[in-house]
């Protein structure tokens, strides 16, 4: 496997996890507002989602890239030891990477900066975004 394919897989994995994580963040925040009785039209949901992807994407993407820089080589190591279940190994690595990054940010900032991950379902949604990013890497570098 060439280095270009690994780099492409890494970049795509970070982009996928960042976009999905941003979307999940926005929808959980908007759901919280809806729970307070605030009506949010679909057009506002869509525009807010796109604004959040553009606005939080670069910084969130950097955080995800750092997390994946640790998780993906670890997954490669585990996969080489296990020699089976490639997608499972990389999916779990991506999920754990996002989970650890969120917990670490919570410790450093004394609050989770990703507001959409402040409850269990939002946290799990972020981990799913990380898992899909890990699966993206596994698929591209297969």
Phi and psi restraints in degrees (value plus and minus 20) as a CYANA .aco file:
   2 UNK   PHI     -98.9   -58.9
   2 UNK   PSI     137.0   177.0
   3 UNK   PHI     -83.1   -43.1
   3 UNK   PSI     -52.9   -12.9
   4 UNK   PHI     -82.6   -42.6
   4 UNK   PSI     -58.5   -18.5
   5 UNK   PHI     -87.8   -47.8
   5 UNK   PSI     -58.2   -18.2
   6 UNK   PHI     -85.8   -45.8
   6 UNK   PSI     -65.2   -25.2
   7 UNK   PHI     -83.6   -43.6
   7 UNK   PSI     -64.3   -24.3
   8 UNK   PHI     -80.3   -40.3
   8 UNK   PSI     -65.5   -25.5
   9 UNK   PHI     -80.2   -40.2
   9 UNK   PSI     -62.3   -22.3
  10 UNK   PHI     -84.1   -44.1
  10 UNK   PSI     -68.8   -28.8
  11 UNK   PHI     -81.7   -41.7
  11 UNK   PSI     -65.5   -25.5
  12 UNK   PHI     -84.1   -44.1
  12 UNK   PSI     -58.9   -18.9
  13 UNK   PHI     -82.1   -42.1
  13 UNK   PSI     -63.4   -23.4
  14 UNK   PHI     -85.4   -45.4
  14 UNK   PSI     -64.0   -24.0
  15 UNK   PHI     -82.8   -42.8
  15 UNK   PSI     -66.9   -26.9
  16 UNK   PHI     -80.8   -40.8
  16 UNK   PSI     -68.9   -28.9
  17 UNK   PHI     -83.2   -43.2
  17 UNK   PSI     -58.1   -18.1
  18 UNK   PHI     -87.1   -47.1
  18 UNK   PSI     -67.6   -27.6
  19 UNK   PHI     -83.8   -43.8
  19 UNK   PSI     -67.5   -27.5
  20 UNK   PHI     -85.1   -45.1
  20 UNK   PSI     -60.1   -20.1
  21 UNK   PHI     -84.5   -44.5
  21 UNK   PSI     -59.6   -19.6
  22 UNK   PHI     -85.1   -45.1
  22 UNK   PSI     -63.2   -23.2
  23 UNK   PHI     -81.8   -41.8
  23 UNK   PSI     -66.3   -26.3
  24 UNK   PHI     -81.3   -41.3
  24 UNK   PSI     -64.3   -24.3
  25 UNK   PHI     -75.2   -35.2
  25 UNK   PSI     -72.3   -32.3
  26 UNK   PHI     -79.2   -39.2
  26 UNK   PSI     -66.9   -26.9
  27 UNK   PHI     -87.7   -47.7
  27 UNK   PSI     -54.3   -14.3
  28 UNK   PHI     -91.3   -51.3
  28 UNK   PSI     -57.4   -17.4
  29 UNK   PHI     -85.5   -45.5
  29 UNK   PSI     -65.2   -25.2
  30 UNK   PHI     -85.2   -45.2
  30 UNK   PSI     -55.9   -15.9
  31 UNK   PHI     -83.3   -43.3
  31 UNK   PSI     -58.4   -18.4
  32 UNK   PHI     -82.8   -42.8
  32 UNK   PSI     -61.1   -21.1
  33 UNK   PHI     -86.4   -46.4
  33 UNK   PSI     -60.9   -20.9
  34 UNK   PHI     -81.8   -41.8
  34 UNK   PSI     -56.1   -16.1
  35 UNK   PHI     -84.8   -44.8
  35 UNK   PSI     -41.2    -1.2
  36 UNK   PHI    -108.4   -68.4
  36 UNK   PSI     -18.2    21.8
  37 UNK   PHI      75.2   115.2
  37 UNK   PSI     -13.8    26.2
  38 UNK   PHI    -104.0   -64.0
  38 UNK   PSI     105.2   145.2
  39 UNK   PHI    -105.1   -65.1
  39 UNK   PSI     109.7   149.7
  40 UNK   PHI    -144.1  -104.1
  40 UNK   PSI      90.2   130.2
  41 UNK   PHI     -84.0   -44.0
  41 UNK   PSI     136.3   176.3
  42 UNK   PHI     -77.3   -37.3
  42 UNK   PSI     -58.9   -18.9
  43 UNK   PHI     -82.4   -42.4
  43 UNK   PSI     -58.2   -18.2
  44 UNK   PHI     -90.3   -50.3
  44 UNK   PSI     -57.1   -17.1
  45 UNK   PHI     -81.0   -41.0
  45 UNK   PSI     -65.0   -25.0
  46 UNK   PHI     -85.9   -45.9
  46 UNK   PSI     -67.4   -27.4
  47 UNK   PHI     -86.0   -46.0
  47 UNK   PSI     -58.4   -18.4
  48 UNK   PHI     -85.3   -45.3
  48 UNK   PSI     -60.1   -20.1
  49 UNK   PHI     -81.4   -41.4
  49 UNK   PSI     -67.0   -27.0
  50 UNK   PHI     -85.4   -45.4
  50 UNK   PSI     -59.2   -19.2
  51 UNK   PHI     -84.3   -44.3
  51 UNK   PSI     -59.5   -19.5
  52 UNK   PHI     -88.5   -48.5
  52 UNK   PSI     -58.2   -18.2
  53 UNK   PHI     -80.4   -40.4
  53 UNK   PSI     -65.8   -25.8
  54 UNK   PHI     -90.9   -50.9
  54 UNK   PSI     -59.4   -19.4
  55 UNK   PHI     -98.3   -58.3
  55 UNK   PSI     -67.1   -27.1
  56 UNK   PHI    -113.6   -73.6
  56 UNK   PSI     -33.2     6.8
  57 UNK   PHI     -73.9   -33.9
  57 UNK   PSI     -69.9   -29.9
  58 UNK   PHI     -81.0   -41.0
  58 UNK   PSI     -66.5   -26.5
  59 UNK   PHI     -92.5   -52.5
  59 UNK   PSI     -63.0   -23.0
  60 UNK   PHI     -84.2   -44.2
  60 UNK   PSI     -59.7   -19.7
  61 UNK   PHI     -81.7   -41.7
  61 UNK   PSI     -58.6   -18.6
  62 UNK   PHI     -84.6   -44.6
  62 UNK   PSI     -62.7   -22.7
  63 UNK   PHI     -82.9   -42.9
  63 UNK   PSI     -64.2   -24.2
  64 UNK   PHI     -84.7   -44.7
  64 UNK   PSI     -60.6   -20.6
  65 UNK   PHI     -80.6   -40.6
  65 UNK   PSI     -62.5   -22.5
  66 UNK   PHI     -83.6   -43.6
  66 UNK   PSI     -64.2   -24.2
  67 UNK   PHI     -82.4   -42.4
  67 UNK   PSI     -61.8   -21.8
  68 UNK   PHI     -90.7   -50.7
  68 UNK   PSI     -48.1    -8.1
  69 UNK   PHI     -83.4   -43.4
  69 UNK   PSI     -44.6    -4.6
  70 UNK   PHI    -111.4   -71.4
  70 UNK   PSI     -65.7   -25.7
  71 UNK   PHI     -90.8   -50.8
  71 UNK   PSI     -60.2   -20.2
  72 UNK   PHI     -88.8   -48.8
  72 UNK   PSI     -66.3   -26.3
  73 UNK   PHI     -80.8   -40.8
  73 UNK   PSI     -56.1   -16.1
  74 UNK   PHI     -83.2   -43.2
  74 UNK   PSI     -60.1   -20.1
  75 UNK   PHI     -86.2   -46.2
  75 UNK   PSI     -58.6   -18.6
  76 UNK   PHI     -79.7   -39.7
  76 UNK   PSI     -64.7   -24.7
  77 UNK   PHI     -80.3   -40.3
  77 UNK   PSI     -69.1   -29.1
  78 UNK   PHI     -82.4   -42.4
  78 UNK   PSI     -63.5   -23.5
  79 UNK   PHI     -82.4   -42.4
  79 UNK   PSI     -60.3   -20.3
  80 UNK   PHI     -86.1   -46.1
  80 UNK   PSI     -54.0   -14.0
  81 UNK   PHI     -90.7   -50.7
  81 UNK   PSI     -64.9   -24.9
  82 UNK   PHI    -100.1   -60.1
  82 UNK   PSI     -55.3   -15.3
  83 UNK   PHI      35.8    75.8
  83 UNK   PSI       9.5    49.5
  84 UNK   PHI    -177.2  -137.2
  84 UNK   PSI     141.7   181.7
  85 UNK   PHI      37.8    77.8
  85 UNK   PSI      28.5    68.5
  86 UNK   PHI     -72.2   -32.2
  86 UNK   PSI     -68.4   -28.4
  87 UNK   PHI     -86.6   -46.6
  87 UNK   PSI     -58.3   -18.3
  88 UNK   PHI     -82.5   -42.5
  88 UNK   PSI     -66.6   -26.6
  89 UNK   PHI     -80.8   -40.8
  89 UNK   PSI     -67.6   -27.6
  90 UNK   PHI     -94.2   -54.2
  90 UNK   PSI     -53.0   -13.0
  91 UNK   PHI     -84.4   -44.4
  91 UNK   PSI     -65.5   -25.5
  92 UNK   PHI     -84.6   -44.6
  92 UNK   PSI     -60.4   -20.4
  93 UNK   PHI     -80.0   -40.0
  93 UNK   PSI     -63.3   -23.3
  94 UNK   PHI     -85.0   -45.0
  94 UNK   PSI     -62.5   -22.5
  95 UNK   PHI     -83.2   -43.2
  95 UNK   PSI     -66.2   -26.2
  96 UNK   PHI     -84.8   -44.8
  96 UNK   PSI     -58.7   -18.7
  97 UNK   PHI     -77.9   -37.9
  97 UNK   PSI     -66.1   -26.1
  98 UNK   PHI     -87.7   -47.7
  98 UNK   PSI     -62.0   -22.0
  99 UNK   PHI     -80.4   -40.4
  99 UNK   PSI     -66.7   -26.7
 100 UNK   PHI     -85.1   -45.1
 100 UNK   PSI     -61.3   -21.3
 101 UNK   PHI     -80.7   -40.7
 101 UNK   PSI     -63.2   -23.2
 102 UNK   PHI     -85.5   -45.5
 102 UNK   PSI     -63.3   -23.3
 103 UNK   PHI     -84.2   -44.2
 103 UNK   PSI     -63.3   -23.3
 104 UNK   PHI     -81.1   -41.1
 104 UNK   PSI     -63.6   -23.6
 105 UNK   PHI     -83.5   -43.5
 105 UNK   PSI     -57.3   -17.3
 106 UNK   PHI     -82.4   -42.4
 106 UNK   PSI     -59.2   -19.2
 107 UNK   PHI     -88.9   -48.9
 107 UNK   PSI     -66.3   -26.3
 108 UNK   PHI     -86.3   -46.3
 108 UNK   PSI     -64.8   -24.8
 109 UNK   PHI    -116.5   -76.5
 109 UNK   PSI     -23.6    16.4
 110 UNK   PHI      41.3    81.3
 110 UNK   PSI      -3.9    36.1
 111 UNK   PHI    -183.3  -143.3
 111 UNK   PSI     128.4   168.4
 112 UNK   PHI     -96.3   -56.3
 112 UNK   PSI      93.0   133.0
 113 UNK   PHI     -84.6   -44.6
 113 UNK   PSI     -43.0    -3.0
 114 UNK   PHI    -108.5   -68.5
 114 UNK   PSI      75.2   115.2
 115 UNK   PHI     -77.2   -37.2
 115 UNK   PSI     -54.8   -14.8
 116 UNK   PHI     -88.0   -48.0
 116 UNK   PSI     -27.5    12.5
 117 UNK   PHI    -129.2   -89.2
 117 UNK   PSI      -3.2    36.8
 118 UNK   PHI    -102.0   -62.0
 118 UNK   PSI     -31.3     8.7
 119 UNK   PHI    -136.3   -96.3
 119 UNK   PSI     148.8   188.8
 120 UNK   PHI     -80.4   -40.4
 120 UNK   PSI     -63.5   -23.5
 121 UNK   PHI     -85.1   -45.1
 121 UNK   PSI     -59.9   -19.9
 122 UNK   PHI     -85.5   -45.5
 122 UNK   PSI     -59.4   -19.4
 123 UNK   PHI     -82.6   -42.6
 123 UNK   PSI     -65.3   -25.3
 124 UNK   PHI     -83.9   -43.9
 124 UNK   PSI     -59.0   -19.0
 125 UNK   PHI     -81.1   -41.1
 125 UNK   PSI     -58.7   -18.7
 126 UNK   PHI     -86.2   -46.2
 126 UNK   PSI     -59.7   -19.7
 127 UNK   PHI     -85.9   -45.9
 127 UNK   PSI     -55.6   -15.6
 128 UNK   PHI     -84.5   -44.5
 128 UNK   PSI     -60.3   -20.3
 129 UNK   PHI     -79.1   -39.1
 129 UNK   PSI     -62.1   -22.1
 130 UNK   PHI     -84.4   -44.4
 130 UNK   PSI     -60.0   -20.0
 131 UNK   PHI     -82.2   -42.2
 131 UNK   PSI     -63.1   -23.1
 132 UNK   PHI     -84.8   -44.8
 132 UNK   PSI     -57.1   -17.1
 133 UNK   PHI     -81.6   -41.6
 133 UNK   PSI     -64.2   -24.2
 134 UNK   PHI     -82.3   -42.3
 134 UNK   PSI     -60.4   -20.4
 135 UNK   PHI     -85.1   -45.1
 135 UNK   PSI     -55.5   -15.5
 136 UNK   PHI     -81.7   -41.7
 136 UNK   PSI     -65.3   -25.3
 137 UNK   PHI     -80.4   -40.4
 137 UNK   PSI     -65.8   -25.8
 138 UNK   PHI     -79.9   -39.9
 138 UNK   PSI     -60.1   -20.1
 139 UNK   PHI     -89.7   -49.7
 139 UNK   PSI     -66.1   -26.1
 140 UNK   PHI     -87.9   -47.9
 140 UNK   PSI     -54.0   -14.0
 141 UNK   PHI    -117.4   -77.4
 141 UNK   PSI      -9.2    30.8
